[in-house]
Amino acid sequence: MREKEQSTIKTNKKEESLKYILASDIGSTTTKTRLFTKINGQWRYMVSGESPTTVEAPYENVIIGLKNAVREIEELTGLEILSDESTIIKMHLNGTPARGVDFFCTTSSAGGGLQMMVGGVIKTITAESAQKAALGAGAIVMDTIAIDDGKADYEKIEKIRLLRPDMILLAGGTDGGTTELVMEIAEIITAAEPKARLGANYDLPLIFAGNKEVRPMIANLMGDKFALSFVDNLRPILEVENIEPARSSIHELFMEHVMSHAPGYQELMKLTDLDIMPTPAGEGIAMQLIASIERKNIIGVGLGGATTNVYSIFDGRFVRSVSANLGMSYSICNVMKETGVKNIMRWVPFDIDEDALVDTMMNKMIRPTTIPFTLKSLLLEHAIAREAIKLGLEHHKTLASRLKGMKTRQKMIGDIMELTLKETYIDMMNCDIIVGTGGLLSHAPNRAQSLLIMIDAFQPEGITKLYQDSVFMMPHLGVLSTVYPKIAWNIFDKDCLVRLGSVIAPVGTAKQGEHVVNITLVMPNNIIFEKEIQFGEIIRVPLPEGLKAKAVISPESNFNIGNGPGMKLETTIEGGVVGVVIDVRGRPLILSENSDWKRTLVKWFNSLNVYPIDFINEL
Amino acid sequence: MEITKDNLEKESSEKAFGYTPGLLVKKEALVRKTRLLPLPGDVLVEKGEKVDFETSVARTVIPGKPLFVKAADILGIKNEDLPPFMVKHVGDTIEKEEIIAKYTPFFGLIKKFVKSPANGVIESISDATGDIVIREPPVSVHVKAYIPGRTIEIIPRMGVIIETHASFIQGIFGIGGERHGELVMAVESIDDELTEEKICSNHKGKILVGGSQITLNALRKAEKQDVCGIIVGGVRGTVLENFLGYKLGVAITGYEDINTTLIVTEGFGKMNMSKSSFNLLKEFEGCEVAINGATQIRAGVIRPEIIIPQEKYFSGVGEMSSQGMRPGALVRITSDPYFGKIGEVINLPVNLQEIETKSKVRVVEVKTDGGNIIVPRANIEIVES
């Protein structure tokens, strides 16, 4: 089921009348503008402009950063896009082709994006459904409260008072179910008197998506304290999860209440031809676009400066998670805190003492717009990226799980709390494609770097294709696709999606050097690649983008490539800019801490030609 | 006190590219601080009134904590039956241990009571949940002037704007909140470490200036001696974590439960304090200064600050504006291998250039003591002086 995004288009231009489209993403660190145009009758990506985002003091106006990014495009193209008043010129149908653009749209995560608090009665049932709805709308979930969340009432209240969310989503109870517990959570929220993040001059939006029979009581309790709205119950019965009404309502309120109070957004809203969309929502649409065109199971990651967003589309089911404090700049120290310095050091092929590593990461946190200037600093960031994605995937799996609460009758709360149905359906053997986007992955100097980061973090199993966003424009194309899907897909296919290649990864473990698999690849020119591969190896076989090879993969009895332990697989493998990677390092990939470890890392890097070999060998 | 938005917008429209503004180090500046209450209340000073560090400029009361009492459970009755058993009602003031509800079935043979857990007022009685909400007494909150000067604007019911002439230094990172004290140089040069031997009992209530870094023992001793604040070039990340007792995840600080505010001017690690900051602080040794370690590197950036109020009036000094990145601008390099080096912008090439990582990025050519170097534009900060 593809998620439907609601967008309000302010113009009614036909595709044929368009010549230039400008799209931007106003990120927490950088404002990224992309210009698209028709080349030989085909819509293509033309050029990028980037500039620091100016949502913060002293600027406090996102328009300044946007203009700076657009000016870069002007310099690089010679086009005149900004008018004398520095507003974006909209080209009229009969306008001069060298001036302005015909359409402008944007996504935004500046200033922390959409930050929500969610509540429900049972943590793993209604509160979790509320969390999914908020995440599905592209929000960051700051906290989840529930009757059984383990916090005392006063702790819940303290927490709510400290948070300043943009919005609250409250669920709880099936229709006709519990009243008392829903009211208990509502009374706690009301008593805490939470304030809106972007100012005390407006009521905090609160969406109630719980037991519909409680609505009059909720209205009575909360009506004059919140901007209250009601939508259909997220869990009308335990067996059904109905997320769409709550998700749509979040988007509407995001525009009405949140964006209109963010610095510079009033002006930005006037400039855009389409509603501003949260960045994760744009990214999510782009991921779904790939899944629907390819008809495959997909896992995607948007590795940003402040957050790590993970998307999965398995058997048509779309789930998005936003890990609010896992990122590569603002939140880089949180990755270090969550995973531990030792786990990061395992990916670093040179000696660095822990104190120095901590200093380096803390300096990145306080100066988040700096970029790696030396290869060593690049390797450090890549090490942290692996751990950030791993943590993001773990978080994602807790949400991409079977619906909980189905096999029980609602009796006592204690009974419900006993439910133990938590199990993810994310199975890497069933994942066909992994997609990466975000500054670090898109701007990696060598595509093999982003490929290996994703392999190490996701640990794909069996045969998996890997794609990457070329210059970070998936959010831009996601929002554009809501009105011009053909244009968006054309650019997406030709200029955005870089087919990195395929990875062949047998599942199992063995001793170093033991035989694992025989692989035969028949290349398009009928050249045959044949190899017996031992445990611990990772190798790269060149196979250009757009070409396919016939593969026969025969694993040992304790390894599985997809057909079961020891079973041969005959299939077709797709190439890419990196080629085919045969990863026989084992699944799960176990990293060692022995003294030879760094040499193993260097061997892996050199085998795929990931970093300049001269430099790596000197480490 | 802000870099004015008008200036920035004008400047940004004149230049091709945005840049990350650097940290301010100003000997003569017009500083304005907006002092606001968390909730509407009373403003206690007049427009034009002279204020000092400790002057209370506004006050309000914030509602006390709500306490939930599961009254129906305690009485053993149904939730909807609670209201008739209430002894006290919504709006009643109550004291701790006072009976607020009682149930005496079987002709009084069984007596069940609900007592208030705290002084306060009954805010609500819910027949849906059987809970009583008791609101603790309101808490009075005062906002102090923080800096000496004059109130130039009253924001009705919310606070004031105070203006003063001062020297002003921004730090890159800090912990601890607003404090004021006498400025004392604890080291002689920018590369000296601030060690525990350099801190003594005479430093109680003072703000000490260190050089390249402060040790963990020195930090602990400073807090024990009630040193009011420390300003230093660098601090090791692990020293800071050990001092706080926890690891920092994101740079949002200012509310730490510590006695000594710490302001770091350059970054993490051993880093010489910039000469301009050090010399400015040295010049005003003995003066009473205001400091705030609060830092927020995210929505609404807040940097730690050192404000040295001046008696004399700086003629011709307007609000602070940024110089922007252009040839001749003084910049600080903010990444290895040149971290901390100061130099002058000599060229801003338009075309992308390949750096050691093989990335192609926009660069800037900077003239330093060690010769001309090329660094990514993203990795420099303007030295705003």
Interface residues (C-beta under 8 A of the other chain):
Chain A: S28 S51 P52 T54 V55 E56 A57 P58 Y59 E60 N61 I64 G65 K67 N68 A69 R71 E72 E75 S86 A110 G111 G112 D153 Y154 I157 E158 T179 E180 L181 M183 E184 E187 I188 A191 A192 E193 A200 M217 A306 N325 Y330 S331 C333 N334 M336 K337 E338 E354 D355 A356 V358 D359 T360 M361 M362 N363 M365 I366 R367 P368 T369 T370 I371 P372 F373 T374 L375 K376 S377 L378 H443 P445 N446 P612
Chain B: E2 I3 T4 K5 L8 E9 S12 S13 K15 A16 F17 G18 Y19 T20 P21 L39 P63 K65 P66 L67 F68 N79 E123 S124 S126 A128 T129 G130 D131 V133 R135 I172 F173 R236 G237 T238 L240 E241 K247 L248 G249 V250 A251 G267 F268 G269 T295 I297 R298 A299 G300 V301 I302 S322 T334 S335 D336 P337 F339 V350 I355 E356 T357 K358 S359 V361 V375 P376 A378 N379 E381
